[in-house]
Amino acid sequence: MYTVLAYLIYLSISLITVLIVGKTLHRNGKSFLFAECPDEHLSTSTNNLLYVGYCLVNTGFAFYFLNSSGSISSLLLLLEFIATSEGIIFLSLGALHLLNVILAPRIISFFLYKKLNHH
């Protein structure tokens, strides 16, 4: 009984967090990407692709992590599972965000350079 409850709580928190954080990053990332790339179409497209990739990776990771838990037989184990699982999800969200902040400007610059040299 605790296992199903833990999974439901974990998935609810994970998916809500991924969507809220993803929307926030998507909304605020527009100006960041536009500052790096004045081509509005390219920066908007990049922002949308980053959002989709972010949601897919983190949602997939959340579902995959369910497979790694054993049977949960007490309330204490339920809380430990949720805390550990959410901690891993939050760490992955932070790492992906940091990676995007570091790599996105370089990727945009690369494609903008290619675009400018082809015209």
TIVO-2410 file (N, C-alpha, C; in nm, 3 decimals):
# residues 119
REC num residu      c1      c2      c3 atome chaine
REC   1      M   0.081  -0.120   0.000     N      A
REC   1      M   0.000   0.000   0.000    CA      A
REC   1      M   0.086   0.127   0.000     C      A
REC   2      Y   0.191   0.127   0.079     N      A
REC   2      Y   0.278   0.245   0.086    CA      A
REC   2      Y   0.351   0.269  -0.046     C      A
REC   3      T   0.383   0.165  -0.117     N      A
REC   3      T   0.456   0.179  -0.243    CA      A
REC   3      T   0.374   0.258  -0.344     C      A
REC   4      V   0.249   0.224  -0.360     N      A
REC   4      V   0.163   0.294  -0.456    CA      A
REC   4      V   0.145   0.439  -0.413     C      A
REC   5      L   0.123   0.462  -0.284     N      A
REC   5      L   0.108   0.599  -0.233    CA      A
REC   5      L   0.235   0.680  -0.256     C      A
REC   6      A   0.350   0.619  -0.230     N      A
REC   6      A   0.478   0.689  -0.250    CA      A
REC   6      A   0.495   0.725  -0.397     C      A
REC   7      Y   0.464   0.634  -0.486     N      A
REC   7      Y   0.477   0.660  -0.630    CA      A
REC   7      Y   0.385   0.773  -0.673     C      A
REC   8      L   0.262   0.773  -0.625     N      A
REC   8      L   0.167   0.879  -0.663    CA      A
REC   8      L   0.213   1.016  -0.613     C      A
REC   9      I   0.257   1.020  -0.489     N      A
REC   9      I   0.306   1.147  -0.433    CA      A
REC   9      I   0.430   1.192  -0.508     C      A
REC  10      Y   0.524   1.102  -0.527     N      A
REC  10      Y   0.649   1.133  -0.597    CA      A
REC  10      Y   0.624   1.184  -0.738     C      A
REC  11      L   0.542   1.112  -0.814     N      A
REC  11      L   0.516   1.154  -0.952    CA      A
REC  11      L   0.442   1.288  -0.957     C      A
REC  12      S   0.349   1.309  -0.866     N      A
REC  12      S   0.278   1.437  -0.863    CA      A
REC  12      S   0.373   1.553  -0.838     C      A
REC  13      I   0.455   1.539  -0.735     N      A
REC  13      I   0.551   1.645  -0.703    CA      A
REC  13      I   0.650   1.664  -0.817     C      A
REC  14      S   0.701   1.556  -0.871     N      A
REC  14      S   0.802   1.564  -0.978    CA      A
REC  14      S   0.746   1.632  -1.103     C      A
REC  15      L   0.630   1.587  -1.148     N      A
REC  15      L   0.575   1.641  -1.272    CA      A
REC  15      L   0.532   1.786  -1.256     C      A
REC  16      I   0.474   1.820  -1.142     N      A
REC  16      I   0.437   1.960  -1.118    CA      A
REC  16      I   0.562   2.046  -1.113     C      A
REC  17      T   0.666   1.999  -1.045     N      A
REC  17      T   0.791   2.075  -1.037    CA      A
REC  17      T   0.853   2.093  -1.174     C      A
REC  18      V   0.859   1.987  -1.253     N      A
REC  18      V   0.918   1.995  -1.388    CA      A
REC  18      V   0.841   2.097  -1.472     C      A
REC  19      L   0.710   2.094  -1.466     N      A
REC  19      L   0.631   2.187  -1.547    CA      A
REC  19      L   0.643   2.331  -1.500     C      A
REC  20      I   0.637   2.354  -1.368     N      A
REC  20      I   0.647   2.491  -1.317    CA      A
REC  20      I   0.785   2.548  -1.341     C      A
REC  21      V   0.888   2.473  -1.308     N      A
REC  21      V   1.025   2.522  -1.329    CA      A
REC  21      V   1.051   2.539  -1.479     C      A
REC  22      G   1.005   2.444  -1.560     N      A
REC  22      G   1.023   2.453  -1.704    CA      A
REC  22      G   0.957   2.576  -1.763     C      A
REC  23      K   0.834   2.605  -1.723     N      A
REC  23      K   0.764   2.724  -1.773    CA      A
REC  23      K   0.836   2.851  -1.729     C      A
REC  24      T   0.884   2.854  -1.606     N      A
REC  24      T   0.956   2.971  -1.556    CA      A
REC  24      T   1.085   2.992  -1.635     C      A
REC  25      L   1.160   2.885  -1.656     N      A
REC  25      L   1.283   2.897  -1.733    CA      A
REC  25      L   1.254   2.935  -1.878     C      A
REC  26      H   1.148   2.880  -1.934     N      A
REC  26      H   1.111   2.911  -2.072    CA      A
REC  26      H   1.074   3.058  -2.086     C      A
REC  27      R   0.993   3.108  -1.992     N      A
REC  27      R   0.949   3.248  -1.997    CA      A
REC  27      R   1.068   3.344  -1.977     C      A
REC  28      N   1.150   3.317  -1.878     N      A
REC  28      N   1.261   3.407  -1.848    CA      A
REC  28      N   1.381   3.384  -1.939     C      A
REC  29      G   1.389   3.267  -2.000     N      A
REC  29      G   1.500   3.237  -2.090    CA      A
REC  29      G   1.494   3.311  -2.221     C      A
REC  30      K   1.374   3.358  -2.259     N      A
REC  30      K   1.358   3.430  -2.385    CA      A
REC  30      K   1.450   3.551  -2.390     C      A
REC  31      S   1.448   3.632  -2.285     N      A
REC  31      S   1.531   3.753  -2.286    CA      A
REC  31      S   1.679   3.719  -2.281     C      A
REC  32      F   1.715   3.614  -2.207     N      A
REC  32      F   1.855   3.570  -2.200    CA      A
REC  32      F   1.904   3.527  -2.338     C      A
REC  33      L   1.826   3.445  -2.405     N      A
REC  33      L   1.866   3.398  -2.538    CA      A
REC  33      L   1.865   3.511  -2.640     C      A
REC  34      F   1.768   3.601  -2.630     N      A
REC  34      F   1.762   3.713  -2.724    CA      A
REC  34      F   1.882   3.805  -2.705     C      A
REC  35      A   1.929   3.819  -2.582     N      A
REC  35      A   2.049   3.901  -2.557    CA      A
REC  35      A   2.171   3.838  -2.622     C      A
REC  36      E   2.174   3.705  -2.628     N      A
REC  36      E   2.286   3.635  -2.691    CA      A
REC  36      E   2.272   3.630  -2.843     C      A
REC  37      C   2.150   3.632  -2.890     N      A
REC  37      C   2.124   3.620  -3.033    CA      A
REC  37      C   2.012   3.715  -3.071     C      A
REC  38      P   2.043   3.826  -3.138     N      A
REC  38      P   1.939   3.923  -3.173    CA      A
REC  38      P   1.841   3.873  -3.279     C      A
REC  39      D   1.868   3.758  -3.339     N      A
REC  39      D   1.774   3.700  -3.435    CA      A
REC  39      D   1.659   3.640  -3.355     C      A
REC  40      E   1.546   3.708  -3.355     N      A
REC  40      E   1.433   3.668  -3.270    CA      A
REC  40      E   1.382   3.528  -3.303     C      A
REC  41      H   1.375   3.495  -3.431     N      A
REC  41      H   1.326   3.363  -3.470    CA      A
REC  41      H   1.418   3.253  -3.418     C      A
REC  42      L   1.548   3.272  -3.432     N      A
REC  42      L   1.643   3.172  -3.386    CA      A
REC  42      L   1.642   3.158  -3.233     C      A
REC  43      S   1.638   3.270  -3.163     N      A
REC  43      S   1.639   3.263  -3.016    CA      A
REC  43      S   1.508   3.204  -2.963     C      A
REC  44      T   1.396   3.235  -3.026     N      A
REC  44      T   1.268   3.178  -2.984    CA      A
REC  44      T   1.264   3.027  -3.012     C      A
REC  45      S   1.311   2.988  -3.128     N      A
REC  45      S   1.315   2.845  -3.162    CA      A
REC  45      S   1.406   2.768  -3.066     C      A
REC  46      T   1.520   2.825  -3.036     N      A
REC  46      T   1.613   2.761  -2.942    CA      A
REC  46      T   1.549   2.749  -2.805     C      A
REC  47      N   1.482   2.853  -2.760     N      A
REC  47      N   1.416   2.850  -2.630    CA      A
REC  47      N   1.309   2.742  -2.625     C      A
REC  48      N   1.232   2.729  -2.732     N      A
REC  48      N   1.128   2.626  -2.737    CA      A
REC  48      N   1.188   2.486  -2.737     C      A
REC  49      L   1.296   2.467  -2.813     N      A
REC  49      L   1.363   2.337  -2.816    CA      A
REC  49      L   1.422   2.301  -2.679     C      A
REC  50      L   1.480   2.399  -2.612     N      A
REC  50      L   1.534   2.375  -2.479    CA      A
REC  50      L   1.424   2.334  -2.382     C      A
REC  51      Y   1.308   2.398  -2.392     N      A
REC  51      Y   1.196   2.365  -2.304    CA      A
REC  51      Y   1.146   2.222  -2.327     C      A
REC  52      V   1.129   2.185  -2.452     N      A
REC  52      V   1.083   2.050  -2.483    CA      A
REC  52      V   1.184   1.946  -2.435     C      A
REC  53      G   1.311   1.969  -2.464     N      A
REC  53      G   1.416   1.877  -2.419    CA      A
REC  53      G   1.422   1.866  -2.268     C      A
REC  54      Y   1.411   1.979  -2.201     N      A
REC  54      Y   1.412   1.983  -2.055    CA      A
REC  54      Y   1.297   1.898  -1.999     C      A
REC  55      C   1.177   1.919  -2.051     N      A
REC  55      C   1.060   1.844  -2.002    CA      A
REC  55      C   1.075   1.695  -2.029     C      A
REC  56      L   1.121   1.659  -2.147     N      A
REC  56      L   1.136   1.518  -2.181    CA      A
REC  56      L   1.241   1.449  -2.093     C      A
REC  57      V   1.355   1.511  -2.078     N      A
REC  57      V   1.463   1.451  -1.999    CA      A
REC  57      V   1.421   1.435  -1.853     C      A
REC  58      N   1.366   1.540  -1.794     N      A
REC  58      N   1.332   1.533  -1.652    CA      A
REC  58      N   1.211   1.446  -1.624     C      A
REC  59      T   1.113   1.446  -1.713     N      A
REC  59      T   0.997   1.357  -1.695    CA      A
REC  59      T   1.041   1.212  -1.711     C      A
REC  60      G   1.122   1.186  -1.811     N      A
REC  60      G   1.174   1.051  -1.832    CA      A
REC  60      G   1.256   1.005  -1.713     C      A
REC  61      F   1.338   1.093  -1.660     N      A
REC  61      F   1.420   1.060  -1.544    CA      A
REC  61      F   1.332   1.029  -1.423     C      A
REC  62      A   1.225   1.107  -1.404     N      A
REC  62      A   1.134   1.084  -1.291    CA      A
REC  62      A   1.066   0.948  -1.303     C      A
REC  63      F   1.021   0.913  -1.423     N      A
REC  63      F   0.957   0.783  -1.441    CA      A
REC  63      F   1.059   0.670  -1.429     C      A
REC  64      Y   1.175   0.689  -1.483     N      A
REC  64      Y   1.279   0.585  -1.475    CA      A
REC  64      Y   1.318   0.557  -1.331     C      A
REC  65      F   1.322   0.660  -1.250     N      A
REC  65      F   1.365   0.644  -1.112    CA      A
REC  65      F   1.269   0.556  -1.033     C      A
REC  66      L   1.144   0.547  -1.074     N      A
REC  66      L   1.048   0.460  -1.006    CA      A
REC  66      L   1.095   0.315  -1.007     C      A
REC  67      N   1.161   0.276  -1.114     N      A
REC  67      N   1.208   0.139  -1.129    CA      A
REC  67      N   1.317   0.103  -1.030     C      A
REC  68      S   1.384   0.202  -0.974     N      A
REC  68      S   1.499   0.175  -0.888    CA      A
REC  68      S   1.461   0.155  -0.741     C      A
REC  69      S   1.334   0.172  -0.709     N      A
REC  69      S   1.297   0.156  -0.568    CA      A
REC  69      S   1.242   0.016  -0.543     C      A
REC  70      G   1.260  -0.029  -0.422     N      A
REC  70      G   1.204  -0.158  -0.384    CA      A
REC  70      G   1.067  -0.138  -0.322     C      A
REC  71      S   1.024  -0.235  -0.248     N      A
REC  71      S   0.895  -0.226  -0.181    CA      A
REC  71      S   0.905  -0.129  -0.064     C      A
REC  72      I   0.804  -0.047  -0.049     N      A
REC  72      I   0.801   0.050   0.060    CA      A
REC  72      I   0.696   0.002   0.160     C      A
REC  73      S   0.744  -0.033   0.280     N      A
REC  73      S   0.656  -0.100   0.377    CA      A
REC  73      S   0.620  -0.017   0.499     C      A
REC  74      S   0.669   0.107   0.507     N      A
REC  74      S   0.635   0.189   0.623    CA      A
REC  74      S   0.630   0.336   0.583     C      A
REC  75      L   0.570   0.414   0.670     N      A
REC  75      L   0.561   0.558   0.645    CA      A
REC  75      L   0.700   0.621   0.641     C      A
REC  76      L   0.790   0.575   0.724     N      A
REC  76      L   0.927   0.626   0.725    CA      A
REC  76      L   0.996   0.600   0.591     C      A
REC  77      L   0.983   0.479   0.539     N      A
REC  77      L   1.043   0.447   0.409    CA      A
REC  77      L   0.977   0.527   0.297     C      A
REC  78      L   0.847   0.554   0.308     N      A
REC  78      L   0.777   0.637   0.211    CA      A
REC  78      L   0.838   0.777   0.208     C      A
REC  79      L   0.855   0.836   0.325     N      A
REC  79      L   0.913   0.971   0.332    CA      A
REC  79      L   1.058   0.972   0.283     C      A
REC  80      E   1.135   0.871   0.317     N      A
REC  80      E   1.273   0.864   0.270    CA      A
REC  80      E   1.280   0.850   0.119     C      A
REC  81      F   1.192   0.767   0.062     N      A
REC  81      F   1.188   0.751  -0.084    CA      A
REC  81      F   1.155   0.883  -0.152     C      A
REC  82      I   1.052   0.953  -0.103     N      A
REC  82      I   1.013   1.080  -0.165    CA      A
REC  82      I   1.124   1.183  -0.151     C      A
REC  83      A   1.183   1.194  -0.034     N      A
REC  83      A   1.290   1.292  -0.013    CA      A
REC  83      A   1.410   1.263  -0.102     C      A
REC  84      T   1.452   1.138  -0.106     N      A
REC  84      T   1.567   1.101  -0.190    CA      A
REC  84      T   1.537   1.121  -0.337     C      A
REC  85      S   1.422   1.076  -0.380     N      A
REC  85      S   1.385   1.085  -0.521    CA      A
REC  85      S   1.371   1.230  -0.566     C      A
REC  86      E   1.303   1.311  -0.486     N      A
REC  86      E   1.286   1.452  -0.521    CA      A
REC  86      E   1.420   1.525  -0.517     C      A
REC  87      G   1.505   1.489  -0.423     N      A
REC  87      G   1.638   1.549  -0.419    CA      A
REC  87      G   1.715   1.524  -0.547     C      A
REC  88      I   1.708   1.403  -0.597     N      A
REC  88      I   1.777   1.370  -0.722    CA      A
REC  88      I   1.715   1.447  -0.839     C      A
REC  89      I   1.583   1.456  -0.842     N      A
REC  89      I   1.516   1.533  -0.949    CA      A
REC  89      I   1.558   1.679  -0.941     C      A
REC  90      F   1.559   1.738  -0.822     N      A
REC  90      F   1.596   1.879  -0.808    CA      A
REC  90      F   1.742   1.903  -0.847     C      A
REC  91      L   1.830   1.811  -0.809     N      A
REC  91      L   1.970   1.824  -0.850    CA      A
REC  91      L   1.985   1.815  -1.001     C      A
REC  92      S   1.909   1.726  -1.064     N      A
REC  92      S   1.917   1.715  -1.211    CA      A
REC  92      S   1.860   1.840  -1.277     C      A
REC  93      L   1.754   1.897  -1.220     N      A
REC  93      L   1.700   2.022  -1.275    CA      A
REC  93      L   1.804   2.134  -1.269     C      A
REC  94      G   1.870   2.145  -1.156     N      A
REC  94      G   1.973   2.248  -1.141    CA      A
REC  94      G   2.090   2.226  -1.234     C      A
REC  95      A   2.133   2.102  -1.248     N      A
REC  95      A   2.246   2.071  -1.336    CA      A
REC  95      A   2.210   2.100  -1.482     C      A
REC  96      L   2.091   2.060  -1.525     N      A
REC  96      L   2.049   2.088  -1.662    CA      A
REC  96      L   2.036   2.237  -1.688     C      A
REC  97      H   1.985   2.310  -1.591     N      A
REC  97      H   1.974   2.455  -1.606    CA      A
REC  97      H   2.112   2.519  -1.620     C      A
REC  98      L   2.204   2.480  -1.536     N      A
REC  98      L   2.340   2.533  -1.544    CA      A
REC  98      L   2.404   2.498  -1.678     C      A
REC  99      L   2.386   2.377  -1.722     N      A
REC  99      L   2.439   2.335  -1.852    CA      A
REC  99      L   2.379   2.417  -1.965     C      A
REC 100      N   2.249   2.441  -1.960     N      A
REC 100      N   2.184   2.523  -2.063    CA      A
REC 100      N   2.236   2.666  -2.063     C      A
REC 101      V   2.256   2.722  -1.946     N      A
REC 101      V   2.305   2.860  -1.937    CA      A
REC 101      V   2.446   2.869  -1.995     C      A
REC 102      I   2.525   2.767  -1.973     N      A
REC 102      I   2.663   2.767  -2.024    CA      A
REC 102      I   2.667   2.738  -2.174     C      A
REC 103      L   2.591   2.638  -2.218     N      A
REC 103      L   2.601   2.593  -2.358    CA      A
REC 103      L   2.512   2.667  -2.456     C      A
REC 104      A   2.396   2.713  -2.415     N      A
REC 104      A   2.301   2.776  -2.508    CA      A
REC 104      A   2.362   2.894  -2.583     C      A
REC 105      P   2.431   2.986  -2.517     N      A
REC 105      P   2.490   3.097  -2.593    CA      A
REC 105      P   2.593   3.049  -2.697     C      A
REC 106      R   2.668   2.948  -2.664     N      A
REC 106      R   2.767   2.895  -2.759    CA      A
REC 106      R   2.700   2.830  -2.879     C      A
REC 107      I   2.593   2.756  -2.853     N      A
REC 107      I   2.520   2.691  -2.961    CA      A
REC 107      I   2.455   2.796  -3.051     C      A
REC 108      I   2.393   2.895  -2.990     N      A
REC 108      I   2.330   3.002  -3.069    CA      A
REC 108      I   2.434   3.076  -3.151     C      A
REC 109      S   2.546   3.108  -3.091     N      A
REC 109      S   2.652   3.179  -3.164    CA      A
REC 109      S   2.701   3.097  -3.283     C      A
REC 110      F   2.713   2.968  -3.265     N      A
REC 110      F   2.757   2.880  -3.373    CA      A
REC 110      F   2.658   2.885  -3.490     C      A
REC 111      F   2.529   2.869  -3.460     N      A
REC 111      F   2.430   2.869  -3.567    CA      A
REC 111      F   2.412   3.007  -3.628     C      A
REC 112      L   2.424   3.112  -3.547     N      A
REC 112      L   2.414   3.248  -3.601    CA      A
REC 112      L   2.532   3.275  -3.694     C      A
REC 113      Y   2.650   3.231  -3.656     N      A
REC 113      Y   2.769   3.248  -3.739    CA      A
REC 113      Y   2.750   3.176  -3.872     C      A
REC 114      K   2.700   3.052  -3.866     N      A
REC 114      K   2.676   2.977  -3.990    CA      A
REC 114      K   2.571   3.047  -4.078     C      A
REC 115      K   2.468   3.099  -4.015     N      A
REC 115      K   2.361   3.167  -4.089    CA      A
REC 115      K   2.414   3.294  -4.156     C      A
REC 116      L   2.494   3.369  -4.084     N      A
REC 116      L   2.547   3.495  -4.139    CA      A
REC 116      L   2.646   3.469  -4.252     C      A
REC 117      N   2.719   3.361  -4.244     N      A
REC 117      N   2.819   3.329  -4.348    CA      A
REC 117      N   2.757   3.268  -4.472     C      A
REC 118      H   2.634   3.221  -4.464     N      A
REC 118      H   2.568   3.164  -4.581    CA      A
REC 118      H   2.491   3.269  -4.661     C      A
REC 119      H   2.476   3.387  -4.606     N      A
REC 119      H   2.401   3.493  -4.677    CA      A
REC 119      H   2.491   3.596  -4.733     C      A
***
